[in-house]
Amino acid sequence: MFPNANGELTLDQAKALLGPPPIMLGESEEEYWNWWAAFVEPDKPKRFLAWLEVNELAHKEWEQKRLRQFRPALLKRGLISALSWILQGVHCAGILAKIAEDYFGNDPAAQRKARDIVAGYGITEEHIVAEAMVKRGDEMLILDRMDSNRASTSRHLRKAIDRRAETGRIPPEQTGDPA
């Protein structure tokens, strides 16, 4: 497909070499490629290693975007559990889960009733969110670490891309070619 790491590649050749996008269930391949193109366009890579660097940067930023979307979902998942736990001290155990599910549910009438019950005990939205954050703290910390790692890697990749753009060439140690 190309003679060496200094051979120029077209967009289609680069995509073929890089393989399918790293999408998860619920993510759009089209959205990923649009995201990817936003990283490719400013640098307009030509050689394989330049494509690889830009692809890696786009991939890391995509992962970071994904992790940032997981945080609220993780917390939301913990809200029902947190509210159930809070209600244990003030309400009979038989209907705790129903109240908590209705509180965050999609039925407006059931939601209003559950929110009135919870408010009657002086439990605020802030109490529930705080409890959910405590219950999901370990998982949120893991996501924060993963996010931080992706951000650091992205900064390093961006520096490498900028250095390549400044010099107009790929350093020999990256191509495997003799200096």
Phi, psi and omega in degrees: 000320175212149187289319180200185184294344179266356178288144182278144180239147172277169177303314181295321178296317180298314179300319180297318179291322185283338176086186184292156181290151182276064183263154179251170177308129180093350178264153183260131176296320179297316178298320178298312183295327175295318177299311181302316181298328178296333177274328182287317188305311183296327184268337181043061182296152179237318182267157186305313183294328175293318176298318181298316179297313181294320177299316180297318178298312179299318180297314180297318179293324176297314178299319180296318177300316179299314180299321179293332176283333181288328183305305180296324179296319178297315179295316180301320178300328180278348184295315181297314178299317181296315180296319177301317181295316180297318183291339181304326182280349186230355185218159180292142188296334186297332184244010182303309183297321180296315178298313182297316179294318179295322181304320181256007183282186184255356179272110185302321181292314179294322180295315180300316180296314180297319180293324176295318179298311182298314179298327179298335177266005178076018180272124181259166176301322179298321177300315183295314180297317180299317180294320178296322179295321178294315181296328182254014184304315181298315180294320179294324178296319177299315179297320177299316179296318179296318179298315180297318178298315180296319180296317180296314179298319179297319178299316179296318178295318180298319178298318179296319179295317179296319178297318179296320180295323180292318184273339181076011180211164176266130179303142182304327181294340179269338183267336185085357179281153176295148184290000000 
